[in-house]
Amino acid sequence: MKKLFPFLKPYRLQLTVGPFFKLSEAVLELLIPTLMALLIDNGVNMDNRSYIIKMGILMLVIATFGVIFAFICQYSASIASQGFGTDVRNAMFKKIGTLSFAQLDKFGTPSLINRITGDVTQLQSAVAMLIRLVIRAPFLCVGGLVMAIMIDLKLSIIFMIVIPLFILVLFLVMFKAVPLYKSVQKKLDSLTLVLRENLSGVRVIRAFAGVKREKERFNDRNTDYANTAIRVGKIAALTNPLTTIIMNLAAIAVIYFGGIRVNTGHLSQGEVIAFINYITQILNAMIVVANLVVLYTKAYASALRVGEVLETEPLIEYGEKNTTQNGENAVEFKNVSLTYTGSKVPSVDNINLTIKKGETIGIIGGTGSGKSTLISLIPRFYDATKGEVLIDGVDIKKYDEDTLRKTVAVVQQRAALFSGTIADNLHMAKADATVEEMRHAADTAQATEFIDRLEKGFDTFVSQGGNNLSGGQKQRITIARALIKNSPILILDDSASALDYATDANLRRAIKENTDSQTVIIVSQRVNSVKDADRIAVMDDGEIVGIGTHKELVDTCDIYREICYSQEQLD
């Protein structure tokens, strides 16, 4: 919550000017019933036309200024709320970029999307209402009550009974609604997760005839969300009727007792009409207050969720070293273990491995053996829970983020492309890359084969996620993106799984020819992809169970020999 207040500081002018003019409008609004009473008593009842015209013009001028003041307030509210929302979203986006993969996994993608969109929008509305109504509505309540007391103290006693009842209703609404609003947001996150999984995995779902099952799963989550939202709606729906009933009963009482006071000569006709107008103002203002309570109850729940992201401190802190040194080894793992949050079993356990500069090393093993987890420690996607990972003989925790990112290029299992052209995606790795550099990287990645067949070549548009490209095409573009970066360490994490064997072989040959000075780490389940590496590390159950060349491992490592048998690679 505290993290949100600084975002309001740039809009102090609007936060001051807006309420000031809205308050001024409210003052003018409070004058209208009194002027109306004077018009009736001194104009209509006395048949004084000049007085009627004079008071009419005065009321018109007041109404005109009220409109101007309201416009200024509305303009200020728009600037402040939109600016506040934009700044909070930018801050959240920036914060998310600093969080570790473990922290991102904890929040979940759907939850983060909902927080940065729906929750921030809720807060924007709250800021707008803060400027427009938070001061105006209570002021009209208090001001209307003061004006009513000035007209007739005894008749105003009715409000002394009504207001405590009204406050009690609002308190009960807040007490019941806040926990439910939090629950609604969590269930919306769960619903969004199912929707996201279905949209991204629609081909798999249809291929396995899972449409009916997924419909049921979505319906269950949707029904759960709807039921909770209905419970909240019921509580919110009670607010207006209860407050309206209370205030209308008060109005009836005022009209009844006001009529008696007129008959006894304590009030004039104009004063009764003024009193009724003040009742209306108070009634409307208090209903607005009731709606504000509901709105700020939602906003409070959203503020907690947004604040939770902004207040999360990154688990990974970078050092200050901004240059690598000429060490003998590119990467070293010293007694390295990693246990994911929530797991009791380490995914990699007591790894000791040295990778020399300029060496090509393959890492192979079955699914879940810890290959991807191990190499994710090098760019610090995760930090080891035990041991050290060194680059050029220096603990990676001592490098600043920029240096580490320049030193290591990673092509991950899932090809991640962004909407834009092929050139735009390549420029992500090197913003000033020339056409020649892009073509050279694409040649090495075996991507020019299909890029040149496209009508616009490197200017071909790539849809979100690369959905207009095949799996192999996407992988080759991501490999080209990593190559154009020309980092000292290149990691290929099962990044050729969608390529046929011939293209995979050509890719490995081209990489070897064009990356003499680079240290290349190839992670794969294919023996063909790693057999020509200088060395191969075999992983099983989070441990390295063998290391050597292809021929050495065939003779000495049972697990590697099994993999070779299964893929018929013994020859």
C-alpha positions as CSV (number, residue, x, y, z in Angstrom):
1,M,0.0,0.0,0.0
2,K,2.8,2.5,1.0
3,K,4.4,1.9,-2.4
4,L,1.4,3.4,-4.2
5,F,1.4,6.9,-2.5
6,P,4.6,8.1,-4.3
7,F,2.8,7.6,-7.6
8,L,0.4,10.4,-6.6
9,K,3.1,13.0,-6.0
10,P,3.6,14.1,-9.6
11,Y,-0.1,15.0,-9.7
12,R,-0.3,17.1,-6.5
13,L,-1.5,20.1,-8.6
14,Q,-4.4,18.1,-10.0
15,L,-5.1,16.5,-6.6
16,T,-5.3,20.0,-5.1
17,V,-7.0,21.9,-8.0
18,G,-9.6,19.3,-8.7
19,P,-11.0,18.9,-5.2
20,F,-10.8,22.7,-4.7
21,F,-13.0,23.4,-7.7
22,K,-15.4,20.5,-6.9
23,L,-15.7,22.0,-3.4
24,S,-16.4,25.4,-4.9
25,E,-19.1,23.8,-7.0
26,A,-20.6,22.2,-3.9
27,V,-20.7,25.5,-2.1
28,L,-22.6,27.0,-5.1
29,E,-24.9,24.0,-5.1
30,L,-25.7,24.6,-1.4
31,L,-26.7,28.2,-2.2
32,I,-29.4,27.2,-4.7
33,P,-32.1,25.9,-2.2
34,T,-31.7,29.1,-0.1
35,L,-32.0,31.3,-3.2
36,M,-35.0,29.3,-4.2
37,A,-36.6,29.9,-0.8
38,L,-36.0,33.6,-1.1
39,L,-37.4,33.6,-4.7
40,I,-40.7,31.9,-3.5
41,D,-41.1,33.9,-0.3
42,N,-40.1,37.4,-1.6
43,G,-40.9,36.9,-5.3
44,V,-43.6,34.4,-6.1
45,N,-45.7,35.0,-2.9
46,M,-45.3,38.8,-3.3
47,D,-45.9,38.8,-7.1
48,N,-42.6,40.7,-7.4
49,R,-41.5,39.9,-11.1
50,S,-38.4,42.0,-11.0
51,Y,-37.2,40.1,-7.9
52,I,-38.0,36.8,-9.6
53,I,-36.0,37.9,-12.7
54,K,-33.1,39.1,-10.6
55,M,-32.9,35.9,-8.6
56,G,-33.4,33.8,-11.7
57,I,-30.4,35.5,-13.3
58,L,-28.3,35.0,-10.1
59,M,-29.2,31.3,-10.0
60,L,-28.3,31.0,-13.7
61,V,-24.9,32.6,-13.1
62,I,-24.2,30.3,-10.2
63,A,-25.2,27.3,-12.2
64,T,-22.9,28.4,-15.0
65,F,-19.9,28.7,-12.7
66,G,-20.8,25.4,-11.2
67,V,-20.5,23.8,-14.7
68,I,-17.1,25.5,-15.3
69,F,-15.8,24.3,-11.9
70,A,-17.1,20.8,-12.5
71,F,-15.3,20.7,-15.9
72,I,-12.0,21.8,-14.4
73,C,-12.3,19.2,-11.7
74,Q,-13.2,16.5,-14.3
75,Y,-10.2,17.5,-16.4
76,S,-7.9,17.3,-13.4
77,A,-9.3,13.9,-12.4
78,S,-8.6,12.6,-15.9
79,I,-5.0,13.7,-16.0
80,A,-4.3,12.5,-12.5
81,S,-6.0,9.1,-12.7
82,Q,-4.7,8.3,-16.2
83,G,-1.2,9.4,-15.3
84,F,-1.3,7.5,-12.0
85,G,-2.4,4.3,-13.8
86,T,0.2,4.7,-16.5
87,D,3.0,5.2,-13.9
88,V,1.9,2.3,-11.8
89,R,1.7,-0.1,-14.8
90,N,5.2,1.1,-15.9
91,A,6.5,0.5,-12.4
92,M,4.9,-3.0,-12.2
93,F,6.3,-3.9,-15.6
94,K,9.7,-2.8,-14.6
95,K,9.5,-4.6,-11.3
96,I,8.3,-7.8,-13.0
97,G,11.4,-7.6,-15.2
98,T,13.7,-7.7,-12.1
99,L,12.0,-10.7,-10.4
100,S,13.6,-14.1,-10.6
101,F,12.0,-17.0,-12.4
102,A,11.1,-18.5,-9.0
103,Q,9.2,-15.3,-8.0
104,L,7.4,-15.1,-11.4
105,D,6.4,-18.8,-11.0
106,K,5.0,-18.0,-7.5
107,F,2.8,-15.1,-8.8
108,G,1.9,-16.9,-12.0
109,T,1.4,-15.2,-15.4
110,P,-2.4,-14.9,-15.4
111,S,-2.3,-13.3,-11.9
112,L,0.4,-10.8,-13.0
113,I,-1.7,-9.9,-16.1
114,N,-4.8,-9.3,-14.0
115,R,-2.9,-7.2,-11.5
116,I,-1.3,-5.0,-14.1
117,T,-4.6,-4.5,-16.0
118,G,-7.8,-5.0,-14.0
119,D,-6.4,-4.1,-10.6
120,V,-4.6,-1.0,-11.8
121,T,-7.8,0.1,-13.7
122,Q,-9.7,-0.3,-10.4
123,L,-7.2,2.0,-8.7
124,Q,-7.5,4.5,-11.6
125,S,-11.2,4.8,-10.9
126,A,-10.5,5.2,-7.2
127,V,-8.2,8.1,-7.9
128,A,-10.7,9.8,-10.2
129,M,-13.4,9.4,-7.5
130,L,-11.0,10.7,-4.9
131,I,-10.7,14.0,-6.8
132,R,-14.3,14.3,-7.9
133,L,-16.4,13.0,-5.0
134,V,-14.5,12.1,-1.9
135,I,-14.5,15.7,-0.7
136,R,-17.7,16.9,-2.5
137,A,-20.0,14.2,-1.2
138,P,-19.2,14.5,2.6
139,F,-19.1,18.3,2.2
140,L,-22.7,18.3,0.7
141,C,-23.8,16.0,3.6
142,V,-22.3,18.2,6.3
143,G,-23.1,21.5,4.4
144,G,-26.7,20.4,3.7
145,L,-27.1,19.5,7.4
146,V,-25.7,22.9,8.5
147,M,-28.0,24.7,6.2
148,A,-31.0,22.6,7.3
149,I,-30.1,23.4,11.0
150,M,-30.0,27.1,10.2
151,I,-33.5,26.8,8.8
152,D,-35.0,24.8,11.6
153,L,-33.0,23.2,14.4
154,K,-35.8,21.0,15.7
155,L,-36.7,19.6,12.3
156,S,-33.0,18.8,11.8
157,I,-33.0,16.3,14.7
158,I,-34.2,13.7,12.3
159,F,-30.8,13.7,10.7
160,M,-29.1,13.0,14.0
161,I,-31.0,9.6,14.0
162,V,-30.5,8.8,10.3
163,I,-26.7,9.4,9.9
164,P,-25.6,6.9,12.6
165,L,-27.8,4.3,11.0
166,F,-26.3,5.1,7.6
167,I,-22.7,4.8,8.9
168,L,-23.6,1.4,10.5
169,V,-24.8,0.1,7.1
170,L,-21.6,1.2,5.4
171,F,-19.4,-0.4,8.1
172,L,-21.2,-3.7,7.7
173,V,-20.8,-3.6,3.9
174,M,-17.1,-3.0,4.2
175,F,-16.6,-5.7,6.8
176,K,-18.3,-8.3,4.7
177,A,-17.1,-7.2,1.2
178,V,-13.3,-6.8,1.6
179,P,-12.5,-10.5,2.0
180,L,-14.9,-11.4,-0.8
181,Y,-13.3,-8.9,-3.2
182,K,-9.9,-10.5,-2.6
183,S,-11.4,-14.0,-3.2
184,V,-13.0,-12.7,-6.5
185,Q,-9.6,-11.6,-7.8
186,K,-7.9,-14.9,-6.9
187,K,-10.7,-16.8,-8.7
188,L,-10.4,-14.5,-11.7
189,D,-6.6,-15.4,-11.8
190,S,-7.5,-19.1,-11.7
191,L,-10.1,-18.6,-14.5
192,T,-7.6,-16.6,-16.6
193,L,-5.0,-19.4,-16.2
194,V,-7.4,-22.0,-17.6
195,L,-8.3,-19.7,-20.5
196,R,-4.6,-19.0,-21.2
197,E,-3.8,-22.7,-21.2
198,N,-6.6,-23.4,-23.6
199,L,-5.7,-20.7,-26.0
200,S,-2.0,-21.6,-26.1
201,G,-2.6,-25.4,-26.1
202,V,-5.7,-25.5,-28.4
203,R,-4.0,-27.8,-30.9
204,V,-3.0,-30.3,-28.2
205,I,-6.5,-30.2,-26.7
206,R,-8.2,-30.9,-30.1
207,A,-5.6,-33.6,-31.0
208,F,-6.4,-35.5,-27.8
209,A,-10.2,-34.9,-28.0
210,G,-10.0,-32.9,-24.9
211,V,-12.4,-30.1,-25.8
212,K,-15.3,-31.5,-23.7
213,R,-13.0,-32.0,-20.7
214,E,-11.6,-28.5,-21.0
215,K,-15.1,-27.0,-21.4
216,E,-16.0,-28.7,-18.1
217,R,-12.9,-27.4,-16.4
218,F,-13.5,-23.9,-17.7
219,N,-17.1,-24.1,-16.7
220,D,-16.2,-25.2,-13.1
221,R,-13.8,-22.3,-12.7
222,N,-16.2,-19.9,-14.3
223,T,-19.1,-21.0,-12.1
224,D,-16.9,-20.7,-9.0
225,Y,-15.9,-17.2,-10.0
226,A,-19.5,-16.3,-10.9
227,N,-20.8,-17.6,-7.6
228,T,-18.3,-15.6,-5.6
229,A,-18.9,-12.5,-7.7
230,I,-22.7,-12.9,-7.1
231,R,-22.1,-13.1,-3.3
232,V,-20.2,-9.8,-3.6
233,G,-22.9,-8.4,-5.8
234,K,-25.6,-9.3,-3.3
235,I,-23.8,-7.4,-0.5
236,A,-23.2,-4.4,-2.8
237,A,-26.8,-4.5,-4.0
238,L,-28.0,-4.2,-0.5
239,T,-26.2,-0.9,0.0
240,N,-28.3,1.4,-2.2
241,P,-31.7,0.0,-1.2
242,L,-30.9,0.2,2.5
243,T,-29.5,3.7,2.3
244,T,-32.3,4.8,0.1
245,I,-34.9,3.4,2.5
246,I,-33.3,5.2,5.4
247,M,-33.1,8.5,3.6
248,N,-36.6,8.3,2.1
249,L,-38.1,7.6,5.5
250,A,-36.2,10.6,6.8
251,A,-37.7,12.7,3.9
252,I,-41.2,11.6,4.7
253,A,-40.7,12.5,8.3
254,V,-39.4,15.9,7.3
255,I,-42.3,16.6,5.0
256,Y,-44.8,15.5,7.7
257,F,-43.3,17.5,10.6
258,G,-42.4,20.4,8.2
259,G,-46.0,20.8,7.4
260,I,-46.9,21.0,11.1
261,R,-44.2,23.6,11.5
262,V,-45.6,25.7,8.6
263,N,-49.1,25.5,10.1
264,T,-47.7,26.8,13.5
265,G,-45.9,29.6,11.8
266,H,-42.4,28.5,12.6
267,L,-41.5,27.9,8.9
268,S,-42.4,29.6,5.6
269,Q,-43.3,27.8,2.4
270,G,-40.0,28.7,0.8
271,E,-38.1,27.4,3.8
272,V,-39.9,24.0,3.6
273,I,-39.0,23.7,-0.1
274,A,-35.4,24.7,0.7
275,F,-35.4,22.1,3.5
276,I,-36.7,19.4,1.1
277,N,-34.0,20.4,-1.4
278,Y,-31.3,20.0,1.3
279,I,-32.7,16.6,2.1
280,T,-32.4,15.6,-1.5
281,Q,-28.8,16.9,-1.6
282,I,-27.9,15.0,1.5
283,L,-29.7,11.9,0.3
284,N,-27.9,11.9,-3.1
285,A,-24.6,12.7,-1.4
286,M,-25.0,9.9,1.1
287,I,-25.8,7.4,-1.7
288,V,-22.7,8.6,-3.4
289,V,-20.8,7.9,-0.2
290,A,-22.3,4.4,-0.1
291,N,-21.1,3.8,-3.7
292,L,-17.7,5.2,-2.8
293,V,-17.4,2.7,0.1
294,V,-18.1,-0.1,-2.4
295,L,-15.7,1.3,-4.9
296,Y,-12.9,1.8,-2.3
297,T,-13.5,-1.7,-0.9
298,K,-12.7,-3.1,-4.3
299,A,-9.8,-0.6,-4.7
300,Y,-8.4,-1.6,-1.4
301,A,-8.3,-5.3,-2.4
302,S,-6.7,-4.3,-5.7
303,A,-4.2,-2.0,-4.0
304,L,-3.1,-4.9,-1.8
305,R,-2.5,-7.1,-4.9
306,V,-0.6,-4.3,-6.8
307,G,1.4,-3.4,-3.7
308,E,2.3,-7.1,-3.3
309,V,4.1,-7.0,-6.6
310,L,5.7,-3.6,-6.1
311,E,6.9,-4.5,-2.6
312,T,8.5,-7.8,-3.7
313,E,12.2,-7.5,-3.5
314,P,14.1,-9.3,-6.2
315,L,15.7,-12.5,-5.0
316,I,18.6,-12.1,-7.4
317,E,20.9,-9.2,-6.7
318,Y,23.7,-8.4,-9.2
319,G,27.2,-7.3,-8.5
320,E,29.2,-4.5,-9.9
321,K,31.8,-6.2,-12.0
322,N,31.4,-5.0,-15.6
323,T,34.1,-6.9,-17.4
324,T,35.1,-10.5,-17.8
325,Q,38.7,-11.6,-17.4
326,N,41.0,-13.8,-19.4
327,G,40.6,-17.0,-17.3
328,E,41.3,-20.4,-18.7
329,N,37.8,-21.8,-18.0
330,A,34.6,-20.3,-19.5
331,V,32.2,-21.9,-16.9
332,E,32.7,-23.8,-13.7
333,F,30.2,-25.5,-11.5
334,K,31.6,-26.1,-8.0
335,N,29.5,-28.4,-5.7
336,V,26.3,-26.9,-7.2
337,S,22.8,-27.9,-6.1
338,L,19.4,-26.3,-6.8
339,T,16.2,-27.1,-5.1
340,Y,13.1,-25.4,-6.5
341,T,10.8,-23.5,-4.1
342,G,8.2,-25.9,-2.7
343,S,10.3,-29.0,-3.5
344,K,12.2,-31.1,-1.0
345,V,14.3,-32.9,-3.6
346,P,17.1,-31.1,-5.5
347,S,16.7,-30.8,-9.2
348,V,20.5,-30.8,-9.6
349,D,22.7,-32.2,-6.9
350,N,26.4,-31.6,-6.1
351,I,27.4,-30.8,-9.7
352,N,31.1,-30.3,-10.4
353,L,31.9,-29.5,-14.0
354,T,34.5,-27.3,-15.8
355,I,33.9,-26.1,-19.3
356,K,37.0,-24.6,-21.1
357,K,37.0,-21.6,-23.3
358,G,36.3,-22.4,-27.0
359,E,35.1,-25.9,-26.0
360,T,31.9,-27.4,-27.4
361,I,30.2,-29.5,-24.7
362,G,27.1,-31.6,-25.0
363,I,24.7,-32.3,-22.1
364,I,22.4,-35.2,-22.6
365,G,20.0,-37.2,-20.4
366,G,16.4,-38.3,-20.1
367,T,13.4,-36.1,-19.4
368,G,13.7,-34.6,-15.9
369,S,17.3,-35.4,-15.5
370,G,18.2,-31.7,-14.7
371,K,19.8,-30.6,-18.0
372,S,17.8,-27.4,-18.5
373,T,17.9,-26.6,-14.8
374,L,21.7,-26.9,-14.8
375,I,22.3,-24.5,-17.7
376,S,19.6,-22.1,-16.3
377,L,22.1,-21.3,-13.5
378,I,24.7,-19.8,-15.9
379,P,22.6,-16.7,-17.0
380,R,21.1,-16.6,-13.4
381,F,17.6,-17.4,-14.4
382,Y,17.8,-19.2,-11.0
383,D,20.5,-19.1,-8.3
384,A,22.0,-22.2,-6.9
385,T,20.9,-23.1,-3.4
386,K,24.4,-24.5,-2.8
387,G,27.8,-24.1,-4.4
388,E,29.2,-21.7,-6.9
389,V,28.9,-21.0,-10.6
390,L,31.8,-19.2,-12.1
391,I,32.4,-17.5,-15.5
392,D,36.0,-16.7,-16.3
393,G,36.9,-17.8,-12.8
394,V,34.6,-15.2,-11.2
395,D,31.4,-16.0,-9.2
396,I,28.5,-15.0,-11.5
397,K,26.9,-13.1,-8.6
398,K,29.7,-10.5,-8.8
399,Y,28.9,-9.5,-12.4
400,D,26.4,-6.7,-13.1
401,E,23.4,-7.7,-15.1
402,D,24.4,-6.0,-18.3
403,T,27.8,-7.8,-18.4
404,L,26.2,-11.2,-17.7
405,R,23.6,-10.8,-20.4
406,K,26.3,-9.8,-22.9
407,T,28.5,-12.8,-21.9
408,V,25.8,-15.5,-22.2
409,A,23.4,-16.1,-25.1
410,V,20.6,-18.6,-24.5
411,V,18.3,-20.3,-27.0
412,Q,15.6,-22.0,-24.9
413,Q,13.5,-25.1,-25.5
414,R,10.4,-23.1,-26.4
415,A,11.0,-20.7,-29.3
416,A,9.9,-17.3,-28.1
417,L,9.2,-14.8,-30.9
418,F,7.4,-11.4,-30.7
419,S,5.0,-9.7,-33.0
420,G,6.9,-7.6,-35.5
421,T,9.2,-8.5,-38.5
422,I,11.9,-11.2,-38.5
423,A,14.4,-8.3,-38.5
424,D,12.7,-6.8,-35.4
425,N,13.2,-10.1,-33.6
426,L,16.8,-10.3,-34.6
427,H,17.4,-6.7,-33.5
428,M,16.3,-7.7,-30.0
429,A,19.8,-9.2,-29.6
430,K,21.7,-6.4,-31.3
431,A,19.8,-3.2,-32.0
432,D,22.3,-1.9,-34.6
433,A,22.7,-5.2,-36.5
434,T,23.3,-4.7,-40.2
435,V,21.6,-6.6,-43.0
436,E,24.9,-8.5,-43.6
437,E,25.1,-9.5,-39.9
438,M,21.5,-10.7,-39.9
439,R,22.1,-12.7,-43.0
440,H,25.3,-14.2,-41.7
441,A,23.5,-15.3,-38.5
442,A,20.6,-16.6,-40.4
443,D,22.9,-18.6,-42.8
444,T,24.6,-20.2,-39.8
445,A,21.2,-21.0,-38.2
446,Q,20.0,-22.5,-41.5
447,A,17.2,-19.9,-41.6
448,T,17.9,-18.1,-44.9
449,E,16.7,-21.3,-46.6
450,F,13.1,-20.3,-45.8
451,I,13.5,-16.6,-45.2
452,D,14.6,-16.0,-48.8
453,R,11.4,-17.8,-50.0
454,L,9.2,-15.4,-48.1
455,E,8.0,-12.4,-50.2
456,K,9.3,-9.8,-47.8
457,G,12.3,-11.7,-46.6
458,F,13.6,-10.3,-43.3
459,D,10.7,-7.8,-43.3
460,T,8.1,-10.6,-43.1
461,F,5.7,-10.0,-40.3
462,V,5.8,-12.5,-37.4
463,S,2.5,-12.8,-35.5
464,Q,2.3,-13.1,-31.8
465,G,4.3,-16.1,-30.6
466,G,5.3,-16.8,-34.2
467,N,2.1,-18.6,-34.9
468,N,2.4,-18.0,-38.7
469,L,5.7,-20.0,-38.7
470,S,6.4,-23.7,-38.3
471,G,8.2,-25.0,-35.2
472,G,11.4,-25.5,-37.1
473,Q,11.3,-22.0,-38.6
474,K,10.8,-20.4,-35.2
475,Q,13.7,-22.4,-33.7
476,R,16.0,-21.3,-36.5
477,I,15.1,-17.6,-36.0
478,T,15.7,-17.9,-32.3
479,I,19.1,-19.5,-32.9
480,A,20.0,-16.7,-35.4
481,R,19.0,-14.2,-32.7
482,A,21.4,-15.7,-30.3
483,L,24.2,-16.0,-32.9
484,I,23.9,-12.3,-33.9
485,K,24.6,-11.4,-30.3
486,N,28.1,-13.0,-30.6
487,S,28.4,-13.7,-26.9
488,P,31.4,-15.6,-25.6
489,I,29.1,-18.4,-24.3
490,L,26.3,-19.8,-26.4
491,I,23.8,-22.2,-24.8
492,L,21.5,-24.2,-27.1
493,D,18.9,-25.8,-24.8
494,D,17.2,-28.5,-26.9
495,S,16.7,-25.7,-29.4
496,A,16.8,-28.0,-32.5
497,S,14.2,-30.5,-31.4
498,A,11.8,-29.4,-34.2
499,L,14.5,-29.7,-36.9
500,D,14.9,-32.7,-39.1
501,Y,18.2,-34.7,-38.7
502,A,19.7,-33.2,-41.9
503,T,19.0,-29.6,-41.0
504,D,20.2,-30.3,-37.4
505,A,23.5,-31.7,-38.8
506,N,24.0,-28.7,-41.1
507,L,23.2,-26.4,-38.2
508,R,25.8,-28.0,-35.9
509,R,28.4,-28.0,-38.7
510,A,27.8,-24.3,-39.4
511,I,27.9,-23.4,-35.7
512,K,31.2,-25.2,-35.3
513,E,32.7,-23.4,-38.4
514,N,31.5,-20.0,-37.3
515,T,32.1,-20.1,-33.5
516,D,35.7,-21.0,-33.1
517,S,36.2,-18.7,-30.2
518,Q,32.9,-19.3,-28.6
519,T,32.1,-21.7,-25.8
520,V,29.1,-23.7,-27.0
521,I,26.9,-25.7,-24.7
522,I,24.4,-28.0,-26.5
523,V,21.6,-29.5,-24.4
524,S,19.7,-32.3,-26.2
525,Q,18.0,-35.6,-25.9
526,R,19.4,-36.6,-29.3
527,V,22.7,-38.3,-29.5
528,N,23.2,-37.0,-33.0
529,S,23.1,-33.5,-31.7
530,V,25.9,-33.9,-29.2
531,K,28.1,-36.8,-30.5
532,D,30.6,-34.5,-32.3
533,A,31.1,-32.3,-29.2
534,D,34.5,-32.1,-27.6
535,R,33.0,-33.6,-24.5
536,I,29.6,-34.9,-23.4
537,A,28.2,-34.8,-19.9
538,V,25.5,-37.4,-19.1
539,M,22.9,-36.5,-16.5
540,D,20.5,-38.7,-14.6
541,D,18.3,-37.8,-11.7
542,G,20.0,-34.4,-11.2
543,E,23.6,-35.7,-11.2
544,I,26.4,-36.1,-13.8
545,V,26.9,-39.8,-14.2
546,G,29.4,-39.7,-17.0
547,I,31.6,-37.3,-19.0
548,G,33.8,-37.8,-22.0
549,T,33.7,-38.1,-25.7
550,H,31.1,-40.1,-27.6
551,K,33.4,-43.2,-27.9
552,E,34.5,-43.0,-24.3
553,L,31.0,-42.8,-23.0
554,V,29.8,-45.7,-25.1
555,D,32.5,-47.9,-23.5
556,T,32.1,-46.5,-19.9
557,C,28.6,-45.1,-19.2
558,D,25.7,-47.5,-19.1
559,I,23.1,-44.7,-19.3
560,Y,24.7,-43.2,-22.3
561,R,24.9,-46.6,-24.0
562,E,21.2,-47.1,-23.3
563,I,20.4,-43.8,-24.9
564,C,22.5,-44.7,-27.9
565,Y,20.9,-48.2,-28.2
566,S,17.4,-46.6,-28.1
567,Q,18.4,-44.2,-30.9
568,E,20.6,-46.7,-32.8
569,Q,23.7,-44.6,-32.6
570,L,26.3,-47.1,-31.5
571,D,28.0,-47.1,-34.8
